């Protein structure tokens, strides 16, 4: 069973990776893509975790 809190933690982890990537490379395009990936993945997994049957 996947908990919604866990999915949000993974999304937050991707945003932290984006911040580290920007600090090391100063590449705004790549950072934007990593932040967008983190937000999209977090929203999708959170929605799937809430909509899945409990069991």
ZALOVEX-700435 format. One record per residue (C-alpha): residue in three letters; y, z, x. Coordinates in Angstrom, 1 decimal. Layout:
BEGIN
   residuo       c2       c3       c1
       ALA        Y        Z        X
...
This chain:
BEGIN
   residuo       c2       c3       c1
       UNK      0.0      0.0      0.0
       UNK      3.4     -1.0      1.4
       UNK      6.2      1.4      0.7
       UNK      9.7      0.0      0.0
       UNK     11.2      2.4      2.6
       UNK      9.0      0.8      5.3
       UNK     10.1     -2.7      4.4
       UNK     13.8     -1.7      4.7
       UNK     13.0     -0.1      8.1
       UNK     11.6     -3.4      9.4
       UNK     14.7     -5.3      8.1
       UNK     16.9     -2.7      9.9
       UNK     14.8     -3.3     13.1
       UNK     15.6     -7.0     13.0
       UNK     19.4     -6.2     12.7
       UNK     19.1     -3.9     15.7
       UNK     17.4     -6.7     17.6
       UNK     20.3     -9.0     16.6
       UNK     22.8     -6.5     18.0
       UNK     20.9     -6.2     21.3
       UNK     20.7    -10.0     21.5
       UNK     24.4    -10.3     21.0
       UNK     25.1     -7.7     23.6
       UNK     23.0     -9.5     26.2
       UNK     23.8    -13.1     25.4
       UNK     27.2    -13.2     23.5
       UNK     25.7    -16.0     21.4
       UNK     27.2    -15.8     17.9
       UNK     25.0    -18.5     16.4
       UNK     21.7    -16.9     17.4
       UNK     23.0    -13.5     16.3
       UNK     24.0    -14.8     12.9
       UNK     20.5    -16.3     12.4
       UNK     18.8    -13.1     13.4
       UNK     21.0    -11.0     11.0
       UNK     20.3    -13.5      8.2
       UNK     16.6    -13.3      9.0
       UNK     16.6     -9.5      8.9
       UNK     18.5     -9.4      5.6
       UNK     16.4    -12.1      3.9
       UNK     13.1    -10.6      5.1
       UNK     14.2     -7.1      4.0
       UNK     15.2     -8.3      0.5
       UNK     12.0    -10.4      0.1
       UNK      9.6     -7.7      1.2
       UNK     11.5     -5.0     -0.7
       UNK     11.3     -7.1     -3.9
       UNK      7.6     -7.8     -3.3
       UNK      6.8     -4.1     -2.6
       UNK      8.6     -3.0     -5.8
       UNK      7.0     -5.7     -8.0
       UNK      3.4     -5.3     -6.7
       UNK      1.0     -3.2     -8.8
       UNK      0.5      0.3     -7.6
       UNK     -3.0      1.1     -6.7
